[in-house]
Amino acid sequence: MEHIRYLTKSRFKLATKCPTKLYYTKKAEYADQNLDDSFLLALADGGFQVGELAKLYFPGGHDIKSLDYEQSLAETNALLTHERVTIYEAAIATGTLFIRVDILVKDGNHLWLYEVKSKGYDGSGGSSFTNKDGTIAASWKSYLYDVAFQKYVIKEAFPQYTVSAHLMMADTSALCPTDGLNQKFRLVSDGLGRKSVKVSDTITDEDLSLPILCSVNVDDLCTKIYEGGDGEQDLGLPFAKRVIYLADHYASDTKIVSPISSVCATCEFTATEEDEHKGRISGKKECWKERLGWGDEDFATPTVLDIWNFRSKDKLIQANKITLSDVSEYDIKAKPDGRPGLSASQRQWMQVQKYQTNDVLPWVDSENLRKEIDRWTFPLHFIDFETSMAAIPFNQGRRPYEGIAFQFSHHTVDLYGTIAHAGEFLNATPGVFPNYEFVRELKAQLEHDDGSIFRYSNHENTYLTMIYEQLQRDKGKVSDCDELCSFIKGITTSVKHSAEQWEGDRTMVDMCELVKRFYYDPATNGSNSIKQVLPAILNSSTFLQEKYSHPIYGSEGGIPSHNFKDWQWLFFKDGKVVDPYKTLPRLFQDVSDKDMRLLSSDDELRDGGAALTAYGRMQFEEMSDYEREEIRKALLKYCELDTMAMVMLYEGWKELVG
């Protein structure tokens, strides 16, 4: 039988972002910057756990395991002849549309569709799918369009049935009924590289007695989507006609031409230099060549997509202002905001102007940065956290997606400039909730002086205030609760939604905010990520180059380190400093270079990455003690570099301001 090119739910979701992507997806000749290993994504967001737990709330179901379209359809259709039946991964098709439903329940002439998502939802009523004006919130669109597509396909395939659609999600208001539920969903390998989830046979009725997933009916929202007017990339067509249009183009392998827009900035069909050397095509470049008439040489020019935090990129593109050379100060509307240093708009204009004038020198607001430095108290403490969130809690009484702080690194610099890796913490023991031990150790390392404490971005402040709230809920169970809470309040600033408001006497200094206000290097291309700022300042600072091009780190008489010995941070290649992160040993030996690169492309929001994935693997994968220890040692080195990077940035600033 000739293979049908089905429009599946994943392809439909892809097309709602950009219809042109249908032409590029799953073609070997086109580069694709999505992770190759889908289980790595599931480790990051708890997806594999939630999916398997959801099945336990619908016992007695039949699992369609075949990946073959025709076989899975035949198995599903046979089961649907029963009066009552529950099917996991039910396969349904009509024409060139095909879906697999996470959980499908049939009772007579009615079908219940359950789409299981690992996303958190406040089942007590604190979450909403819509904005104040009734439109669907951007954060929920992809999920709701997914469900709407599935419901549409089912109704087209089985018009004799009534259908109700539901999203099933981790309920962030629910309390886990037992200890150890988290560890009853393990990731196993068959030895051939194929991974699957093994659910423990020790699951009890008590484990399932208080559901930590909630089911929400979304029929009204599906209707809203069907009626139109709420879709991105709706092609000017009602929902049903849009589905047919997309399906026809995918079936005939015909490209849909989409306009250039800010969405192109995150296009996964972008080729790296390595991809191009291997002969892979950039779908993004292909689109831009077709739409703009560009040649290969034009892609060396930065575009408006590169402007940091700029909200009017689409307006400029529509005005045919594509490259930074086309942008004027009027377009940016640069103006001060009444605070020291650069406002956001002034920083955006500086990025554009430095490119237009071919100015590659870093800029520093020496006066204001010096004032900041003069306020700091020695010894200086530089800290960095690695964190995760578990969809299924570690302990009884905890909620899905409560934050977990499992690692920190800590460097110090004294009044005389002496640097030391002063301490660290790592607890990745499977099933152990590490937060309170984490804070105790952090307190022990920071409480002996009043030195200024530095973080990079708001991540550390957010997690410490979250642990404060956890401690308040566990007040009667934690003997040193008051001491830990007092410590947290002393070094943090309360978040906006907190019932208590405070600003600690020793609240942490955010180096990322200092970068935004007082320092800009064109080599970062507008990024404020420490992963971009570190190589930039190393390439511009002769002081740092001379100091760290020798093996002084972890050496006798050099800089003390917990994890490195006689280590040299700086190497040169083709006249440029090699990114120090690329000199570290591989975090995983069994992950492809491409996936490792994607996992390591951290940003200033600290919302994922290699450390989080490593923690997930140590929690849920079956692995040897040797493998576990190798990942543990690599995690310690990566986190140590995170705080050493902050120290190097500080040293570079000291040199710049004199």
DOKOL-682473 format. One line per 3 residues: number of its first residue (from 1); their letters; for each residue x, y, z of C-alpha. Coordinates in steps of 0.02 Angstrom, whole numbers. Each point is the difference from the previous one (the first is absolute). Layout:
BEGIN
NUM = A = X/Y/Z | ... $
//
This chain:
BEGIN
1 = MEH = 0/0/0 | 65/172/-44 | 52/97/155 $
4 = IRY = -120/142/40 | 79/165/52 | -110/33/150 $
7 = LTK = -22/168/85 | 24/-56/180 | -31/103/156 $
10 = SRF = 185/38/21 | 10/60/-181 | -157/104/23 $
13 = KLA = 76/82/155 | 158/36/-99 | -104/81/-137 $
16 = TKC = -92/113/122 | 168/81/36 | 54/8/-182 $
19 = PTK = -85/-96/-142 | 161/-6/-101 | 75/-117/129 $
22 = LYY = -111/-140/-64 | 111/-8/-153 | 162/-15/99 $
25 = TKK = -49/-117/141 | 79/-173/6 | 98/23/-161 $
28 = AEY = 179/-59/21 | 68/134/-118 | -62/141/113 $
31 = ADQ = 87/41/164 | -113/-11/153 | 53/74/166 $
34 = NLD = -124/-96/105 | 70/-130/118 | 20/-170/-83 $
37 = DSF = -32/-92/163 | -181/33/49 | 29/-77/171 $
40 = LLA = 121/139/43 | -144/123/-18 | -112/-112/104 $
43 = LAD = 132/-5/137 | 1/189/4 | -187/25/19 $
46 = GGF = -60/-164/77 | -98/-47/-154 | 32/-187/5 $
49 = QVG = -52/-11/182 | -162/97/-21 | -51/-102/-152 $
52 = ELA = 21/-165/91 | -82/63/160 | -151/59/-99 $
55 = KLY = -29/-178/-63 | -7/-61/180 | -148/115/32 $
58 = FPG = -90/-91/-143 | 35/-183/44 | -39/-146/-113 $
61 = GHD = 42/88/-162 | 70/-77/-157 | 169/69/-56 $
64 = IKS = 26/21/-188 | 188/-24/-12 | 22/-21/-187 $
67 = LDY = 79/149/-88 | -63/-61/-169 | -145/108/-60 $
70 = EQS = -107/-138/-74 | 27/-125/140 | -35/127/138 $
73 = LAE = -158/57/-92 | -61/-179/-17 | 30/-37/186 $
76 = TNA = -90/159/52 | -150/-29/-114 | -19/-177/67 $
79 = LLT = -3/63/179 | -128/134/-42 | -125/-135/-44 $
82 = HER = -18/-30/187 | -139/90/92 | 120/63/133 $
85 = VTI = 188/9/-19 | 152/102/51 | 142/15/-124 $
88 = YEA = 174/72/25 | 80/76/-156 | -156/-30/-104 $
91 = AIA = 35/23/-186 | -133/92/-101 | 5/57/-181 $
94 = TGT = -111/83/-127 | 62/39/-174 | 178/63/22 $
97 = LFI = -23/48/184 | 70/-114/135 | 9/13/190 $
100 = RVD = 49/-105/148 | -106/41/152 | 87/-15/168 $
103 = ILV = -155/-71/83 | -166/-34/-87 | -150/-64/98 $
106 = KDG = -154/-65/-89 | -167/-24/87 | -140/-38/-120 $
109 = NHL = -10/139/-128 | 111/122/94 | 189/20/-8 $
112 = WLY = 106/86/131 | 164/67/-68 | 140/32/127 $
115 = EVK = 158/88/-59 | 132/-21/136 | 123/143/24 $
118 = SKG = 142/19/123 | -41/185/19 | -52/58/173 $
121 = YDG = -179/60/30 | -79/64/161 | -150/-115/19 $
124 = SGG = -68/104/143 | -48/137/-122 | 157/105/-3 $
127 = SSF = 38/-31/-183 | -88/66/-153 | 15/-43/-184 $
130 = TNK = -59/171/-57 | 49/183/10 | -113/131/77 $
133 = DGT = -74/38/-172 | -49/-183/-24 | 135/-44/-126 $
136 = IAA = 106/-154/31 | 158/36/99 | 159/-19/-102 $
139 = SWK = 73/-124/126 | -146/-119/-30 | -26/17/-188 $
142 = SYL = 108/-145/-57 | -81/-118/126 | -178/51/-44 $
145 = YDV = 29/-5/-187 | 68/-175/24 | -160/-56/88 $
148 = AFQ = -112/93/-123 | 85/-88/-146 | -24/-170/81 $
151 = KYV = -183/31/37 | -26/58/-180 | 80/-158/-70 $
154 = IKE = -104/-113/114 | -163/86/-48 | 45/-14/-185 $
157 = AFP = 48/-183/17 | -147/-49/111 | -147/119/-30 $
160 = QYT = -115/-123/88 | 82/37/168 | -8/150/114 $
163 = VSA = 172/56/60 | 60/95/153 | 178/62/9 $
166 = HLM = 109/18/154 | 174/55/47 | 78/-104/139 $
169 = MAD = 141/88/91 | 104/1/158 | -108/83/133 $
172 = TSA = 113/124/89 | -129/17/141 | -5/-188/37 $
175 = LCP = 99/-85/138 | 92/-161/-34 | -80/-140/105 $
178 = TDG = 158/-104/30 | 189/2/10 | 97/-79/-142 $
181 = LNQ = -129/17/-140 | 128/101/-98 | 116/-150/-10 $
184 = KFR = -129/-124/-65 | 22/61/-179 | 172/-48/-65 $
187 = LVS = 83/20/-168 | 75/-162/-66 | 95/-48/-157 $
190 = DGL = -14/-161/-99 | 185/-1/-37 | -27/54/-180 $
193 = GRK = -19/183/42 | -190/-7/11 | -68/75/160 $
196 = SVK = -167/-25/85 | -85/34/165 | -14/-141/127 $
199 = VSD = -139/24/127 | 35/-88/165 | -112/-144/47 $
202 = TIT = -1/70/178 | -126/138/-46 | -135/-6/134 $
205 = DED = -179/61/17 | 65/127/125 | 120/71/-133 $
208 = LSL = -152/38/-108 | -121/46/140 | 23/189/-22 $
211 = PIL = 22/39/-186 | 142/120/-35 | -58/21/-180 $
214 = CSV = -157/97/-41 | -115/-14/-150 | -75/158/-73 $
217 = NVD = -137/1/-132 | 48/114/-144 | -148/-21/-118 $
220 = DLC = -43/186/10 | 178/47/-44 | -1/-122/-147 $
223 = TKI = -157/86/-62 | 85/169/18 | 144/-64/-107 $
226 = YEG = -118/-75/-130 | -90/167/-14 | 166/84/-44 $
229 = GDG = 78/165/42 | 116/-67/133 | 136/-88/-97 $
232 = EQD = 177/45/-42 | 39/-44/-181 | -184/-28/-38 $
235 = LGL = 33/33/-186 | -160/102/-5 | -101/-162/-1 $
238 = PFA = -128/-74/121 | 65/-146/102 | -73/-141/-106 $
241 = KRV = 59/75/-165 | 170/34/76 | 19/-182/51 $
244 = IYL = -46/-58/-175 | 118/128/-78 | 145/-57/109 $
247 = ADH = -39/-185/-27 | -9/19/-189 | 167/91/-8 $
250 = YAS = 84/-126/114 | -73/-147/-96 | 65/69/-165 $
253 = DTK = 164/58/78 | -34/178/-58 | 82/144/92 $
256 = IVS = -113/133/76 | 81/170/-18 | -6/96/165 $
259 = PIS = 50/182/30 | 163/41/85 | -34/43/183 $
262 = SVC = 73/0/174 | -49/-184/12 | 150/-34/-114 $
265 = ATC = 116/39/147 | -40/-167/81 | -13/-105/-158 $
268 = EFT = 66/-174/32 | 38/-26/-184 | 159/103/13 $
271 = ATE = 167/-76/-47 | 157/20/104 | 169/14/-86 $
274 = EDE = 26/-184/38 | -169/-43/-79 | 45/96/-158 $
277 = HKG = 169/-87/-11 | -98/-164/3 | -108/61/-144 $
280 = RIS = -158/33/100 | -113/142/-57 | -63/143/107 $
283 = GKK = -188/14/-22 | 6/174/73 | 129/58/-127 $
286 = ECW = -101/-79/-139 | -154/97/54 | 92/164/13 $
289 = KER = 83/-23/-169 | -169/-32/-80 | -89/143/89 $
292 = LGW = 138/131/2 | 107/-47/-149 | 152/-19/113 $
295 = GDE = 162/-89/-43 | 111/-97/119 | 106/154/36 $
298 = DFA = -150/95/68 | -17/-118/147 | 164/63/74 $
301 = TPT = -92/162/42 | -89/11/170 | -188/28/-15 $
304 = VLD = -136/79/105 | -31/-173/72 | 165/20/93 $
307 = IWN = -50/159/93 | -8/-41/185 | -173/1/79 $
310 = FRS = -75/105/-140 | -190/-16/-13 | -27/85/-169 $
313 = KDK = 97/-117/-113 | -152/-44/-105 | -39/184/-31 $
316 = LIQ = 175/26/-67 | -9/-156/-109 | -167/57/-71 $
319 = ANK = 83/166/-42 | 136/-99/-91 | 130/45/131 $
322 = ITL = 86/-168/16 | 183/28/41 | 75/107/138 $
325 = SDV = 63/117/-137 | -181/43/-39 | -45/50/179 $
328 = SEY = -3/180/61 | -1/73/175 | -179/53/-33 $
331 = DIK = -47/-184/-28 | 71/-47/170 | -68/156/88 $
334 = AKP = 148/1/117 | -25/101/158 | 63/-1/180 $
337 = DGR = -104/-73/141 | 65/108/143 | 114/-134/71 $
340 = PGL = 191/-11/-7 | 72/-82/-154 | -90/-50/-159 $
343 = SAS = -187/-20/-15 | -60/-150/-100 | -33/107/-154 $
346 = QRQ = 169/87/14 | 85/-169/9 | -95/-58/-154 $
349 = WMQ = 56/154/-95 | 179/-24/58 | -4/-176/-72 $
352 = VQK = -61/68/-168 | 115/151/-1 | 158/-98/40 $
355 = YQT = -36/-114/-146 | -36/145/-118 | 162/89/47 $
358 = NDV = 102/-161/1 | 44/32/183 | 54/-167/75 $
361 = LPW = 65/71/165 | -92/-38/161 | -92/143/84 $
364 = VDS = 1/26/188 | -81/133/108 | 155/18/107 $
367 = ENL = -69/131/117 | -159/-92/48 | 80/-172/2 $
370 = RKE = 138/67/114 | -134/69/118 | -79/-172/7 $
373 = IDR = 166/-84/34 | 41/124/138 | -160/-52/91 $
376 = WTF = 51/-182/11 | 64/-78/161 | 144/-124/0 $
379 = PLH = 17/-145/-7 | -107/-15/-156 | -104/-159/-21 $
382 = FID = -51/-64/-172 | -136/-134/-2 | -92/-98/-134 $
385 = FET = -143/-125/20 | -52/-150/-103 | -183/-42/19 $
388 = SMA = -142/-107/-63 | -187/-25/19 | -79/-171/23 $
391 = AIP = -169/-33/-79 | -28/-138/127 | 58/55/174 $
394 = FNQ = 136/-86/100 | -96/-3/164 | -173/-14/73 $
397 = GRR = -84/169/18 | 100/85/-138 | -74/74/-159 $
400 = PYE = 41/-35/-182 | 135/114/-68 | 60/63/167 $
403 = GIA = 175/62/-34 | 151/-106/45 | 170/78/35 $
406 = FQF = 127/-141/-16 | 168/87/-28 | 97/159/29 $
409 = SHH = 177/63/-24 | 83/138/101 | 155/105/-37 $
412 = TVD = 73/138/107 | 113/150/-33 | 79/89/148 $
415 = LYG = 56/180/20 | 172/-41/-72 | -71/-86/-155 $
418 = TIA = 32/-177/61 | -121/-120/-85 | -58/-169/66 $
421 = HAG = -131/-128/-43 | -68/10/176 | -133/-134/-5 $
424 = EFL = -131/-99/-91 | -151/-112/26 | -77/-140/-102 $
427 = NAT = -136/-122/48 | -71/-100/-144 | -42/-156/100 $
430 = PGV = -154/-78/-81 | -160/44/91 | 79/119/126 $
433 = FPN = -74/174/22 | 159/105/19 | -62/178/30 $
436 = YEF = 21/19/187 | 171/-84/3 | 44/115/-146 $
439 = VRE = -44/158/99 | 86/-63/158 | 162/-23/-96 $
442 = LKA = -17/168/-89 | -30/84/168 | 152/-87/76 $
445 = QLE = 110/67/-141 | -66/179/0 | -40/42/181 $
448 = HDD = 177/32/64 | 16/176/-70 | -102/142/-76 $
451 = GSI = 79/-8/-172 | -101/44/-154 | -82/-148/-89 $
454 = FRY = -16/-9/-189 | -117/-97/-114 | -23/5/-188 $
457 = SNH = -184/35/-43 | -149/-16/115 | 5/-190/9 $
460 = ENT = 83/-16/170 | -115/128/81 | -154/-86/-72 $
463 = YLT = 50/-170/67 | 50/58/172 | -166/92/23 $
466 = MIY = -90/-156/-60 | 93/-106/129 | -49/130/131 $
469 = EQL = -183/-34/-42 | 31/-188/10 | 78/22/172 $
472 = QRD = -148/104/58 | -119/-141/-50 | 112/-128/87 $
475 = KGK = 30/106/154 | -41/-136/125 | 105/-132/-88 $
478 = VSD = 166/93/-18 | 91/30/165 | 107/143/-65 $
481 = CDE = -138/79/-105 | 12/173/80 | 188/10/-22 $
484 = LCS = -10/-53/-183 | -142/122/-36 | 93/143/83 $
487 = FIK = 154/-39/-105 | -100/-4/-162 | -86/165/38 $
490 = GIT = 168/79/38 | 74/-33/-172 | -154/14/-113 $
493 = TSV = -137/118/-55 | -179/-64/8 | -89/-36/-163 $
496 = KHS = -153/102/-51 | -131/-135/33 | 67/-38/176 $
499 = AEQ = -116/34/147 | 152/64/95 | 105/140/-73 $
502 = WEG = 183/29/46 | 170/53/-62 | 145/-80/90 $
505 = DRT = 141/102/74 | 120/-109/-100 | -109/-30/-151 $
508 = MVD = 95/-76/-146 | 72/108/-138 | -57/-51/-175 $
511 = MCE = 149/6/-118 | -114/-25/-150 | -89/163/42 $
514 = LVK = 170/86/13 | 43/-67/-174 | -161/72/-69 $
517 = RFY = 26/171/78 | 188/28/-4 | 88/-117/-124 $
520 = YDP = -22/-47/-182 | 117/-98/-113 | -49/-15/-185 $
523 = ATN = 72/-177/1 | -152/-57/100 | -116/49/-145 $
526 = GSN = -121/73/127 | -8/-151/115 | 20/22/187 $
529 = SIK = 26/-185/36 | 155/-36/102 | 39/-131/-134 $
532 = QVL = 20/144/-125 | 67/134/116 | 144/-108/66 $
535 = PAI = 82/-36/-171 | -26/183/-48 | 92/73/150 $
538 = LNS = 137/-132/-13 | 31/52/-180 | 8/185/43 $
541 = STF = 99/-6/164 | 188/-21/-14 | 5/-9/191 $
544 = LQE = -112/-154/3 | 91/-77/-148 | 170/16/83 $
547 = KYS = -63/-65/168 | -102/-151/-56 | 106/-63/-145 $
550 = HPI = 105/-89/132 | -49/-155/103 | -25/97/162 $
553 = YGS = -174/-65/39 | 2/-139/128 | 190/10/9 $
556 = EGG = 113/13/150 | 18/184/41 | -135/42/-128 $
559 = IPS = -189/10/13 | -73/-136/114 | -128/-112/-85 $
562 = HNF = -108/-145/55 | -7/-85/-170 | 146/57/-110 $
565 = KDW = 188/-29/14 | 130/104/-93 | -137/61/-118 $
568 = QWL = 25/129/-136 | -158/96/-44 | 60/92/-156 $
571 = FFK = 52/-72/-167 | 6/88/-167 | -61/-63/-167 $
574 = DGK = 11/104/-159 | 42/152/105 | -155/-15/110 $
577 = VVD = -22/-66/177 | -81/-171/4 | -160/3/103 $
580 = PYK = 52/-73/170 | -162/-101/8 | 58/-94/-156 $
583 = TLP = 160/-54/89 | -95/-96/135 | -20/-190/-10 $
586 = RLF = -162/-63/-77 | -144/-3/121 | -74/-152/-88 $
589 = QDV = 94/-130/-99 | -155/-72/-85 | -80/162/-62 $
592 = SDK = 36/64/-175 | 107/155/-26 | -151/88/-72 $
595 = DMR = -114/-38/149 | 139/47/121 | 20/167/-88 $
598 = LLS = -187/34/8 | -10/-49/183 | 146/114/40 $
601 = SDD = -65/154/-91 | -57/77/164 | -74/175/9 $
604 = ELR = -12/131/135 | -169/-65/59 | 81/-164/52 $
607 = DGG = -151/-102/-54 | 78/-165/-45 | 156/-77/-68 $
610 = AAL = 129/-132/26 | 4/2/191 | -188/-20/14 $
613 = TAY = 4/-145/-122 | 145/-81/94 | -99/12/161 $
616 = GRM = -151/-80/-85 | 106/-143/-64 | 74/-30/173 $
619 = QFE = -175/-3/72 | -90/-111/-125 | 122/-100/-107 $
622 = EMS = 66/-171/42 | 189/26/-1 | 157/-71/77 $
625 = DYE = 87/77/150 | 144/45/-117 | -115/94/-120 $
628 = REE = -84/89/145 | 168/54/72 | 63/63/-168 $
631 = IRK = -155/109/-22 | 18/62/179 | 182/52/-28 $
634 = ALL = -45/88/-164 | -144/94/83 | 118/65/134 $
637 = KYC = 121/65/-132 | -135/85/-104 | -74/88/151 $
640 = ELD = 172/52/62 | 34/84/-167 | -166/94/15 $
643 = TMA = 61/91/155 | 179/15/-63 | -72/86/-154 $
646 = MVM = -78/129/115 | 168/26/85 | 86/27/-169 $
649 = LYE = -135/125/-49 | 29/93/164 | 188/1/-30 $
652 = GWK = -25/64/-177 | -110/141/63 | 127/49/133 $
655 = ELV = 130/18/-137 | -119/102/-110 | -52/126/133 $
658 = G = 175/18/70 $
//
